[in-house]
């Protein structure tokens, strides 16, 4: 029997992928235990969601001393027993201490094709603006591993989102954003069931 995943999530705001994964685990779709939520903002709505479900949660601010925060985060994640870390709208670069503790075990979701529409500064609506400005026929939701560079780690899955005639960055963003929580949940289900292996990703 495949062991249940032990998942920790990092979220700066709503944490929509975090919420979707919790609900999938509660419903029995996802064989996983949610062992920790960490936010860098004490006002993140994701924390309220975690409190309401009595899930372990912490606030680790990153603005004042990023290096100390990186070390504290690495220790908190290790102490939680997590075997996978999932970024759910975490608006900070992952530091070297966390990367060293969890090599090839940190997942992120990107709202556009990689590597063409990734990199430093390419997040949120900027991605959709760039996709439309380039005349690309489709965008995509991309799940990738996190390494020391923005949007650089190996891609685990791509879900195409056609660019429709008359699309604006706002309308494209709405369709991509609507898909993201379920795409991450499906990826986690595939990991939990052994159907997705990191060493086979491309």
N, C-alpha and C positions, 0 to 999 in steps of 0.2 A: 504494500500500500504506500502510495506516494505521501511523504510528510506534508503537512499543511505549511503554506508559506507564512512567514512571520514578517509583516510589513510595517515599516515606519514611513510616515508622510511628512513632507515639509511644505508649508503653505504660508503665503503672505497675506492672502485676502480670503476669498470665499472657499477655496479648496474644492472645486466642483468634482475633480477626479477622486479626491479623498472621500467625499460624500458618497459618490457612486460606488466606490469599492466597499465602503462600510455597508451600504444597503445590499449590495450583491452578496457579501459574506453573511449578513443577517438572513437573507432569503435562501441561502444554501447554494447559490450559483457559484460562489468563489470559495474554494477551500483554503481560507487564510484567517489568521488572527491579526488584528490591528493592534500593534503593541505600543505605538507612540505617534502622536502628532506634535510637531514642533513648528512654531511660527516665530518670525522675527518681529512681529507686531502684536502688541497686547490687545489691539482693537480688531484683530482679524475675526470675521464671522465664523471661520472654520473652527476656532476655539470654542465658540458657543455650541456648535454642533457636537464637538467632542465631549463637552461637559454634559450635554443633554443625554448622551449615551454612556456616560461614565467611562469614557476611554482615556487612557493616560495621555497627558498633554503638558507641554512646557512652552514657555516663552524665552527665547534666547536672542536678545537684540544684537544686531551686527554692526550698527553705524559707528559706535564710539571706538571699538577695538576689534576690527575684523579678525585678526589673528587669534586673539583670546577666544572670540566667539566660535571660531572654527574648531579650536581644541575642545571647548566645552560641548559643542554639538557632536563632535566625534565620540566623546566619552558618553554622552547621553544616549546616542544611537547604539553604541556597543553595549551599554548596560541594559538596554531594552531587549536585547536578544534578537534584534531584527536581522534577517538575512537578505532583505531587499529594502532599498530606500526609493521612494517614489516622490518626485517633485510635482506638486500640484499648484502651479502658479506661484512658485517660490522665486522671488524677484531679487535674488542675490547669487553671486558666483559661488560655487561649491569650492571650499578651500582644500589645501593639500592634506590636512589631517584627516578629513572625512574621506577624501579620495583614497588615501593610503589604507584606511580601515576597511573600505568597501570597494575594492577594485572590481570593475565590471559587474557591480551590483546596485547601480544607481540608474533609475529610469527617468527620462524626461519626455514630455510631449511637445512637439513644435507645430505651429499652425501654418506650415507651408512646406514646399519641397526642399529637401536638403541634398547636396550642399548649396544649391543655387541661391536659396533665399534664407540663409542662416548667417550666423556670425554675430560679433559684438554689435549691439544696438538694434539687431533685428528681432523684435518681439512685438506682440500685440498688433495693432493696426498697421504699423510700419511694414510688416510682412505682407499684408493684403494689398497695401498701396503699391508695393514693389512688384507683386505678382501681376496686378492689373496693368501697371505702367510698362511691364515687359511684354505684354500681349500674350502671356502664357495661356494655353488652352485649358489648363486645369491646375488647381492647387492640390494640396493634400494635407492630411493629418499624419504626422510622422512620429513614431516612437523610436527613441535612440538611447544608447548608453551614454552616461555623462563621463567626460574626462576633463583634463585641465583647460581645454579650449571651449569657447561657446559653440554649441551645436556641432561638435566635431566627432563625437563618439559613434561607434558602429550603429547602423540603422537596424532595428529589429522588425519593423513593419511599416508599410505605407498604405494609406487609405485615400484614394483619389476623391477630389471634390471638383467637379467641372466648373469652369468659369462660364457663367451664362451671359447671353447678350444683355447689355445694359447694366451689368453688375457694377456696383460701386464698392470701394473698400468696406463700407459699412454692411452692405448686403452679403458680401462674401464672408466677412468676419462672422456674421450671424450664423451662417450655415456651417462654417468650420467649427466654431465654438460649440454649437449644438451637438456635434459629433464627438468631441474630445473626451467627455467622461466615459461614454460607452466604449470607445476605442481603447482607452487605457484599461478599462475593466476586462474587455475581451483579451487583451494582452496578458493581464495577470492570470486570467483563467487558463490560458494556454500554458503559461509557466507552471501553474499549480498542477495541471494535468500532464505535464511532461511533453506536451506537443510543441513547445517552443524551447529551444536550447540556445543559450547565448553563444556557445562555441560554433553554432551553425548559422549564426546571423550573418547577413551580408549587407 
